[in-house]
Amino acid sequence: MERTERPPQDPELRRRIAELIAYKGGGHNPDLVTDVIENGLKLLKDVEHRGDVKVIQTALRELRYAFRLFAPYEGIRKVTIFGSARLQPDDLEYQLAVELGRRLAEVGYMVITGAGPGIMQAGHEGAGVERSFGANIRLPWEQSANPVIAEDKKLVTFKYFFTRKLTFIRHSDAIVLFPGGFGTMDEGYESLTLMQTGKSKLMPLVLVDRPGGTFWKTWDKHVREHLLRNHLISDEDLNLYQITDSPAEAVKTIRRFYRNFHSTRFVKDQMVIRLQHSPSPSALEALNEDFSDIIEGSPFRSITATPEEIEADEQVELARIAFGFNRRAYGRLRQLIDVLNGL
């Protein structure tokens, strides 16, 4: 793919930005902040419409605040819970969401919800305010935060759905969907799309229904009969989600995903998978045979932390395997994680 060449840098502008950063006392990632400032100044000539500039201004402000809010809790795994804002405390789904939040908190997870009523409030009630985050959205009819999270510092309110969605995905280690309307469907499909295309990390996506309920079974039937049958998705894409009617099983699914698997990142043309313990030579041999369809280049092999990971101080103490991933078969990659967790 042809790439647009970066314009030449303006040394005098860079010098003045460096002085401005020094005036503000310096801080994290000055090279990247320099680029943000430089691009901000380009708005003076490149974008004339005031409303367009306001979108950029607000998005930057919202993301900066949200990232700062989550930073102290970076080392704690978090689960985002989506579902209808219209469900009431006497609805079984509401009670199941309370149970899910409680079970997640008991095993050390934190809960993120959209901070509104219904399933969102239920998740917070179960987890408790100390283990809850709220990502609220300003709507024309003024959705206020639920009473559990309303006065807590771990609440952020967004103007735009896209900055809110980015915050959900970036800080989640798993996603749980209860029955809901357009918003719940939107979040579910967006999460699936991002994982299917490699635009977000793979994580458990669990769909929870009431015992005997058909909400997600009907949705799954639609996916299989219309998307899969018409070759609009692949068989492997069905591995990107699981359906259950048990909060206990949902928590088990999430914890099992991180039994051995930790995280992934690309280093140049290699997919690096970080693990709690390395596969044996025979297990690596089996991976190369069973997952040969997703290998493009180097086979599976055990490695130590790469120079890029060491420089970024990214989990250098963990075991690792690496291989040339074709960057297409993320449903198969999800199957690979299940195999690694069974080793």
N, C-alpha and C positions, 0 to 999 in steps of 0.2 A: 504494500500500500504506500502510495506517495505521501510524504509528510510535508507539511508547510514549514518552510525554513524560518527559524526564529529571527526576528529583526536584530540588527546589531545593537549592542548595549550602548547606552549613553554614559560614558565615564563620569561626567560632571553631575548628571542626575543621580547616579549611584553614590557618588561621594556625598551629595547633599542628603540623600535618604539615610546613609550611614550616620551622618551627623545627627539627624532627627532621631534615629534609633538610640544613639548614645545619649542624646538629651533626655529621652524617656527612660534611661537607665538600663537599656539592653534587655535581654531576656531569651526566650526559647526560639530556636530556628530563625535567626536573623536573615538567613539567605532567602527563605521562603516568604518571610514577612516583607522583605525588600521587593520581591516579585509582586506580592499583593498590592503594595503601595504603588508600584510602577504601573500596574494594570489599572488601578483606581484612577490614576492621573490620566490615563488614556481615554477614560470616559469623557473627559472635557472636550475631546474632538470626535470620538467615535460614536457616541450615543447622544442624540439631540433630545429625544422625548423624555421629559422629566419623570413620567410614570415608570419608564423602563429603568431609569437610574434608581428610583425608589425601590423597585423590586430587588435590585442588587444590594442596595444599602441595607434593607430590612433583612434579607437572607443572610448576609454576612454577620449582622448584629445577632440574629437569632442563633445561628450556628456557633458563633464564638461563645455566647452565654451558655448554650446547652453543653458544649464540650467542656467548659470550665466546671459546670455543675456535676458532670459525671466523672471527671478526672480523679477525685479522691477515692472512688470506688472501682477503679480500673481492674483490680485484681480479684473482684468478686463476680462470679457468674450471675447472669441476669436472664430472666424469662419475661418476654412481653406477652400479655394476655389481651386478646381482642374479643369482642362480642357485642351484642346489642345493648344500647343505652336504655332501651325501653323495658327490659326485664325487671321484675320487682322481687323484693326479698322472699316472697312466698312462692316464686317460681323455682322449680327444681334445678334449672340450669344456673340460676343465681347461687343457690346453695352449693352446687358442685364447684362453682368458681371460688367460693369462700374456702371450701375444702382444699382445692388445688393451691391457692395462695398459702394456706396454713402449712400444707405438706412441703411446699417449696422452701418456705422459711425455715422449717425444721431441719432440712438437710443443707442449709447454708446458702441458698440462693436468694437473690433479690427479685422483686416483681416490678415490671414497668407496665403501666396502662395509660390510656388516653385521659385519665383523671376525671372523667365524667361519671354519670350515674350508671345504674344497671350492672353489667358484667364488670365494668371498670372498677366501680366501687366495691363490688364483691371481692375482686382480687386483692384490693388494698385491705379490706376488712380481714381477710384470711391471713395475709402476710404481716399485717401490722404496719404502722407508719414508719417505724425504724428501718424496715426492709422494703420500702415502697418508693418508687419514683412516679411522678405524674408528668405527662406530656400533653397538656391541654391545647385546645384550638379555639380561637376566637371565631364565633359564628354570628350571623346576622341576628339570631335570637338569643345571643349571649349565653353560651354554655358555660356555666360556672363550675369550678372544680368541686368534686365531692367532699363532704365534710371530713373524711379521713385524711386527705392529703392537702386540703385547702390552705392550712396555715403552716405547712412544712416547707423547709428550705429546698427540698428535693422536688420542687414543682417548677416547671417552665411552661409558659404559655406562648404559643406560636400564632402568627398571622397566616402563614402559608402551610398548606398540607405537605408540600414537597420537602420543606425543611424538617417538618415533624416526622415524616416518613423516614428520611435519612437518619434522623436521630434514633428512631425505633430500631432500624436495621443495624446501624453501626454499633449500637451498644447491647444488642441482644445476643445471647448464646443459644436461645431456643425461642420458638413462637408457638403459642397455643391459641387456637380459635374455638370459641363457643358459637352457637347459632347467632346469627345477626343479619343485618340488612345490607344495603349497598356498601356502606363503609367497611363492614367486616369482609365482604367479598372482595372489595378493592384491596384491602391490606393482604388478604390471603393470596390473591392472584399476583400482586406485586412481589410478594416474598418468593413465590414459586418462580416467577419470571427472572428475578435477580439471581436466584440460585441456579436455575436451568441454564442461564447464559454466562455464569461465572462472574457476575457483577457484584455479588456479595459472597461472603463465606458460606459454606454449607453448614447447616444447623438443623436440629430436629424441628419439624413442623407438624404439630399434633392437633387433630381435629376432635374435639370432645363433644359428645352428644349425651342426652339423658339416657339411662338404661331403657332399651327398647325403642329409642327414638330413631327416626329415619332421616333427619335433616342432612347429615353428612353422607349417609348411604345413598340418598337420592342425588346429592351433588356428585358423588363418586361415580354413580351410574351414568350420569350425564357426561362426565369426563371420558369414561371408557367407551360409551356408545356413540358419542359425537366427535370428540377430539381424537381419541386413540384409533377408533375404527376408521376414521377418515384420514388417518396418517398425518394429523395436524400436530401430534406430539409422538414421542417414541415410547416403547414399552418401559424403558429404563426410567422415564420421567415419573412414573408412578411410585418410584422409590423415594421421591422427594417429600412425601407426606405419609402419615399414619393416622388411622381412625380408631378411637376407643370411646367407651362410655364410662371409663373409670379414671378419676383423678389420680389414684394410686398408680395405675398403669401408665398414665401420662408422665408422671414423675419418674417412674422406672425407665421409660423410653428415653427421657432426657439424660438421666444419669448414665445409662448404658452407652450413650453416644460418646461420652467422655471417659469411659472406663480406661482405655489405652490412648485413644486419639486425643490430641491437644489442639492443634491448629495447622494451617497450611500457609505457604506463601510461595510465590514464584521468585526464583533467583535466576535471572537471565532466561534461558530456555528450559529450565528444570523446575518441576513441581517438588517442593520440599514439604514432607509431612512430618510434623513433630509428634513424638509419641512418649508415653511413660516408660516403655521398654521396647527394645529392638526385636524384630522378628529373627528367628533362627535362620541359618543359611538354607535349610530345607524349606522353611516357610517362604523365604524370598524366592526360591526356585518355583514354588507353587504359585506365588503371585504373578511371576513372569509368564507362567503358562496360562493361568486362569483369566488374567486381565491383559493378555497380549493385544486385545482389540483396542485398548485405549493408549497403548504405548506408541510414541512417535519419537524415535531416537533412542536415548539411553534406557536400558532396562532398570528395574527396581534394584537398588543396592543400598546398603547402610552407609551413612556418611556422618561426619562431625559437623558442627555448626559452620556455616559458610562465612567468609570474611564479611559479606554484607550483613549477615545476622549479628555477627560479633560487633560490628561497628554500631549497629542500632540497638545492641544489647537485648536481642529478642530471644528469650527462653534458651539461652546457650547451654544450659545444664541438661536439657532434654535429649533423648535419643532421636535419631532422624533416619528417614529413608528418602530417597530422591529417585525420580524417573522423568523421562520425557513424556509429558502428558499432551494428548492431542487437542486439549482446550475446547473440546466439544461435548464429550460424553459425561456430563456432570451427574446424571442419574447413575451411571456406572461407578463414578467416583464415590457416590454415596454408598453403593454396595461395597466398594473396597473398604470404606471406613468401618462398616459393619464387620467385615472379615478381620480387619486389624484389631477391633475391639474384642474379638473372640479368641485371639492368640494368647 
